[in-house]
Amino acid sequence: MRVEEYLDYRAKLKGIDRKDRPRRIAYCLESCRVREVGRRLLGTLSKGYRQRVGLADAMLADRQS
C-alpha cells in the first residue's frame, strides 16, 4: 500500500468525512515532511520515514488541523 493510500484508509477508519480527507491528508503529509514519499510503498521506506508516516496517521484525528 502506498503512503497516501494508507493515510486515506486510516482516515476512513477514524470516521473523517470524505470531503475533509484530502485536505487533512495533505496537511499531515506536509507537517510530517513525508509529502515527497507519498507515492512510495510503505514497505520500501526507511524506519525513520515509517515513523513519520505513523505520526501523520496519529495527526489525522486531530480536530484542530
C-alpha positions as CSV (number, residue, x, y, z in Angstrom):
1,M,0.0,0.0,0.0
2,R,1.3,3.5,-0.8
3,V,1.6,6.2,1.9
4,E,-1.2,8.3,0.6
5,E,-3.5,5.3,0.2
6,Y,-2.6,4.2,3.7
7,L,-3.5,7.6,5.2
8,D,-6.8,7.7,3.3
9,Y,-7.6,4.2,4.6
10,R,-6.8,5.2,8.2
11,A,-8.8,8.4,7.8
12,K,-11.8,6.3,6.7
13,L,-11.4,4.1,9.8
14,K,-11.2,7.2,12.0
15,G,-14.5,8.5,10.6
16,I,-13.1,11.6,8.9
17,D,-15.7,13.0,6.4
18,R,-14.9,12.2,2.8
19,K,-14.8,15.9,1.7
20,D,-12.3,16.7,4.5
21,R,-9.9,13.8,3.9
22,P,-7.8,15.3,1.1
23,R,-7.2,18.5,3.0
24,R,-6.4,16.7,6.2
25,I,-4.1,14.2,4.5
26,A,-2.2,16.9,2.7
27,Y,-1.8,18.8,5.9
28,C,-0.4,15.8,7.7
29,L,1.9,14.8,4.9
30,E,3.3,18.4,4.8
31,S,3.6,18.7,8.6
32,C,5.5,15.4,9.0
33,R,7.6,16.1,5.9
34,V,6.6,12.9,4.1
35,R,5.0,14.5,1.0
36,E,8.0,13.5,-1.2
37,V,7.4,9.8,-0.4
38,G,3.6,9.9,-0.6
39,R,3.5,7.7,-3.8
40,R,6.1,5.2,-2.5
41,L,5.2,1.8,-1.0
42,L,5.2,1.7,2.8
43,G,7.5,-1.4,2.8
44,T,10.2,0.4,0.9
45,L,10.5,3.3,3.4
46,S,13.3,3.6,5.9
47,K,12.4,3.2,9.6
48,G,12.5,7.0,10.1
49,Y,10.0,7.6,7.3
50,R,7.8,4.8,8.6
51,Q,7.8,6.6,12.0
52,R,6.9,9.9,10.3
53,V,4.0,8.2,8.5
54,G,2.8,6.8,11.9
55,L,2.9,10.4,13.2
56,A,0.9,11.6,10.2
57,D,-1.6,8.9,10.9
58,A,-2.0,10.0,14.5
59,M,-2.4,13.6,13.4
60,L,-5.3,12.7,11.1
61,A,-7.6,12.5,14.1
62,D,-6.5,15.9,15.5
63,R,-9.6,18.1,15.1
64,Q,-7.6,21.3,15.1
65,S,-5.8,20.7,11.8
